Amino acid sequence: MCVVSGYTRDAGKEIVLSFLNVQENPPIPVPELSVRLRLPENTDVNQILSVPDDVPVPYELDSRGYTCFTVRNIELFRMIRLECS
Protein backbone atom coordinates (compact mmCIF):
# COMPACT_ATOMS: atom_id res chain seq x y z
CA MET A 1 0.00 0.00 0.00
CA CYS A 2 1.20 3.51 -0.83
CA VAL A 3 0.18 6.93 0.38
CA VAL A 4 0.17 9.57 -2.35
CA SER A 5 0.42 13.33 -1.95
CA GLY A 6 0.85 16.03 -4.53
CA TYR A 7 1.29 19.72 -5.13
CA THR A 8 1.52 22.14 -8.05
CA ARG A 9 4.33 24.52 -8.93
CA ASP A 10 4.94 27.19 -11.53
CA ALA A 11 1.30 28.36 -11.68
CA GLY A 12 0.02 24.82 -12.22
CA LYS A 13 2.40 23.99 -15.07
CA GLU A 14 4.07 21.35 -12.92
CA ILE A 15 2.43 18.72 -10.73
CA VAL A 16 4.64 16.76 -8.35
CA LEU A 17 3.38 13.49 -6.87
CA SER A 18 5.05 11.64 -3.98
CA PHE A 19 4.44 7.94 -3.38
CA LEU A 20 5.31 6.56 0.08
CA ASN A 21 5.29 2.81 0.67
CA VAL A 22 3.70 2.34 4.12
CA GLN A 23 3.63 -1.43 4.29
CA GLU A 24 5.35 -3.58 6.93
CA ASN A 25 8.71 -2.69 8.40
CA PRO A 26 10.79 -3.14 6.30
CA PRO A 27 8.41 -2.23 3.47
CA ILE A 28 7.57 -4.83 0.86
CA PRO A 29 8.56 -3.30 -2.51
CA VAL A 30 5.70 -2.37 -4.83
CA PRO A 31 6.74 -3.54 -8.32
CA GLU A 32 4.20 -1.36 -10.11
CA LEU A 33 1.33 0.93 -9.20
CA SER A 34 -1.25 2.06 -11.76
CA VAL A 35 -2.22 5.73 -11.48
CA ARG A 36 -5.35 7.29 -12.98
CA LEU A 37 -5.44 11.06 -12.51
CA ARG A 38 -8.06 13.64 -13.42
CA LEU A 39 -6.37 16.95 -14.17
CA PRO A 40 -8.01 20.39 -14.06
CA GLU A 41 -9.93 21.49 -17.13
CA ASN A 42 -7.77 22.91 -19.94
CA THR A 43 -4.64 21.20 -18.55
CA ASP A 44 -2.64 19.10 -21.00
CA VAL A 45 0.27 16.86 -20.04
CA ASN A 46 3.43 17.47 -22.09
CA GLN A 47 5.43 14.76 -20.37
CA ILE A 48 5.73 12.75 -17.15
CA LEU A 49 9.14 12.23 -15.56
CA SER A 50 10.54 10.23 -12.68
CA VAL A 51 12.32 12.48 -10.15
CA PRO A 52 15.24 13.10 -9.66
CA ASP A 53 16.59 11.17 -12.68
CA ASP A 54 14.19 12.75 -15.23
CA VAL A 55 13.47 9.41 -16.90
CA PRO A 56 10.30 9.68 -19.04
CA VAL A 57 7.26 7.74 -17.81
CA PRO A 58 4.92 6.52 -20.56
CA TYR A 59 1.33 7.72 -20.18
CA GLU A 60 -1.96 7.85 -22.04
CA LEU A 61 -5.23 9.74 -21.88
CA ASP A 62 -8.19 7.38 -21.49
CA SER A 63 -11.64 7.77 -23.05
CA ARG A 64 -12.97 9.54 -19.93
CA GLY A 65 -10.18 12.15 -19.88
CA TYR A 66 -8.00 10.63 -17.16
CA THR A 67 -4.21 10.67 -17.45
CA CYS A 68 -3.01 7.09 -16.85
CA PHE A 69 0.51 5.90 -16.09
CA THR A 70 2.40 3.31 -14.06
CA VAL A 71 4.88 4.01 -11.28
CA ARG A 72 7.44 1.20 -11.03
CA ASN A 73 9.70 -0.12 -8.28
CA ILE A 74 8.50 1.74 -5.19
CA GLU A 75 10.73 0.41 -2.43
CA LEU A 76 10.13 3.20 0.07
CA PHE A 77 9.62 6.50 -1.77
CA ARG A 78 9.22 7.65 -5.37
CA MET A 79 8.45 11.05 -6.93
CA ILE A 80 6.86 11.76 -10.30
CA ARG A 81 6.64 15.15 -12.06
CA LEU A 82 3.97 16.00 -14.64
CA GLU A 83 4.91 18.87 -16.94
CA CYS A 84 1.72 20.52 -18.17
CA SER A 85 0.55 23.36 -20.38
KOLKOLSE-369749 format. One line per 10 residues: their letters; for each residue x negated, y negated, z of N, C-alpha, C. Coordinates in steps of 0.1 Angstrom, whole numbers, plus 5000, padded with zeros to 4 digits. Layout:
a) X/Y/Z/X/Y/Z/X/Y/Z | ...
***
This chain:
mcvvsgytrd) 4992/5012/5000/5000/5000/5000/4991/4988/5000 | 4995/4978/4992/4988/4965/4992/4997/4953/4995 | 4991/4943/5001/4998/4931/5004/4993/4921/4993 | 5002/4914/4987/4998/4904/4976/5002/4890/4981 | 4993/4881/4978/4996/4867/4981/4990/4859/4969 | 4996/4847/4966/4991/4840/4955/4993/4825/4957 | 4986/4817/4948/4987/4803/4949/4984/4797/4935 | 4988/4785/4932/4985/4779/4920/4974/4768/4922 | 4967/4765/4911/4957/4755/4911/4958/4747/4898 | 4951/4736/4897/4951/4728/4885/4964/4725/4879
agkeivlsfl) 4973/4720/4887/4987/4716/4883/4995/4728/4877 | 4992/4740/4883/5000/4752/4878/4994/4759/4866 | 4982/4754/4861/4976/4760/4849/4968/4773/4853 | 4966/4775/4866/4959/4786/4871/4967/4793/4882 | 4969/4806/4882/4976/4813/4893/4966/4823/4898 | 4963/4823/4911/4954/4832/4917/4961/4842/4926 | 4960/4855/4923/4966/4865/4931/4956/4873/4939 | 4958/4876/4952/4950/4884/4960/4957/4896/4964 | 4950/4908/4963/4956/4921/4966/4947/4926/4978 | 4954/4929/4989/4947/4934/5001/4952/4948/5004
nvqenppipv) 4944/4958/5004/4947/4972/5007/4948/4973/5022 | 4960/4976/5027/4963/4977/5041/4966/4991/5046 | 4961/5001/5039/4964/5014/5043/4955/5018/5055 | 4954/5031/5058/4946/5036/5069/4933/5030/5070 | 4926/5032/5082/4913/5027/5084/4903/5039/5084 | 4894/5040/5074/4892/5031/5063/4903/5033/5053 | 4905/5022/5045/4916/5022/5035/4914/5033/5024 | 4925/5039/5020/4924/5048/5009/4925/5040/4996 | 4915/5041/4987/4914/5033/4975/4927/5035/4967 | 4932/5024/4961/4943/5024/4952/4937/5024/4938
pelsvrlrlp) 4939/5035/4930/4933/5035/4917/4939/5026/4907 | 4952/5024/4907/4958/5014/4899/4971/5009/4905 | 4974/4997/4903/4987/4991/4908/4993/4983/4897 | 5005/4986/4893/5013/4979/4882/5019/4967/4888 | 5017/4956/4881/5022/4943/4885/5032/4938/4875 | 5043/4933/4879/5053/4927/4870/5057/4914/4876 | 5054/4903/4869/5054/4889/4875/5063/4880/4866 | 5072/4874/4873/5081/4864/4866/5074/4850/4868 | 5070/4844/4857/5064/4830/4858/5074/4819/4857 | 5071/4807/4861/5080/4796/4859/5083/4794/4845
entdvnqils) 5095/4788/4842/5099/4785/4829/5089/4776/4822 | 5087/4778/4809/5078/4771/4801/5063/4773/4805 | 5060/4784/4811/5046/4788/4814/5042/4800/4806 | 5032/4798/4798/5026/4809/4790/5013/4813/4795 | 5010/4826/4795/4997/4831/4800/4988/4831/4788 | 4976/4825/4790/4966/4825/4779/4957/4838/4781 | 4953/4840/4793/4946/4852/4796/4946/4855/4811 | 4943/4868/4815/4943/4872/4828/4929/4878/4831 | 4922/4874/4842/4909/4878/4844/4907/4883/4859 | 4898/4893/4860/4895/4898/4873/4885/4888/4879
vpddvpvpye) 4886/4885/4892/4877/4875/4899/4868/4883/4908 | 4855/4880/4909/4848/4869/4903/4841/4872/4890 | 4842/4884/4885/4834/4888/4873/4840/4883/4860 | 4852/4878/4860/4858/4872/4848/4860/4883/4837 | 4862/4895/4841/4865/4906/4831/4880/4905/4827 | 4883/4904/4814/4897/4903/4810/4905/4915/4814 | 4918/4912/4818/4927/4923/4822/4938/4923/4811 | 4940/4934/4804/4951/4935/4794/4965/4932/4801 | 4973/4926/4793/4987/4923/4798/4996/4922/4786 | 5009/4923/4790/5020/4922/4780/5032/4915/4786
ldsrgytcft) 5040/4909/4777/5052/4903/4781/5063/4912/4778 | 5071/4916/4788/5082/4926/4785/5094/4919/4779 | 5104/4927/4776/5116/4922/4770/5125/4913/4778 | 5122/4913/4792/5130/4905/4801/5122/4892/4805 | 5110/4890/4799/5102/4878/4801/5092/4880/4812 | 5090/4892/4818/5080/4894/4828/5066/4896/4823 | 5056/4891/4829/5042/4893/4825/5038/4906/4833 | 5033/4916/4826/5030/4929/4832/5015/4932/4829 | 5009/4937/4840/4995/4941/4839/4992/4951/4850 | 4980/4957/4849/4976/4967/4859/4963/4962/4866
vrnielfrmi) 4963/4963/4879/4951/4960/4887/4945/4973/4891 | 4932/4975/4888/4926/4988/4890/4915/4987/4901 | 4914/4999/4907/4903/5001/4917/4903/4991/4929 | 4914/4991/4936/4915/4983/4948/4910/4991/4960 | 4898/4989/4964/4893/4996/4976/4897/4989/4988 | 4894/4976/4989/4899/4968/5001/4905/4955/4996 | 4899/4948/4986/4904/4935/4982/4901/4933/4968 | 4910/4927/4960/4908/4924/4946/4915/4910/4943 | 4909/4902/4935/4916/4890/4931/4917/4890/4916 | 4928/4884/4911/4931/4882/4897/4935/4868/4894
rlecs) 4930/4862/4883/4934/4849/4879/4941/4848/4866 | 4953/4842/4866/4960/4840/4854/4958/4826/4849 | 4953/4824/4837/4951/4811/4831/4963/4809/4822 | 4970/4798/4825/4983/4795/4818/4983/4781/4811 | 4993/4779/4803/4995/4766/4796/5009/4763/4797
***
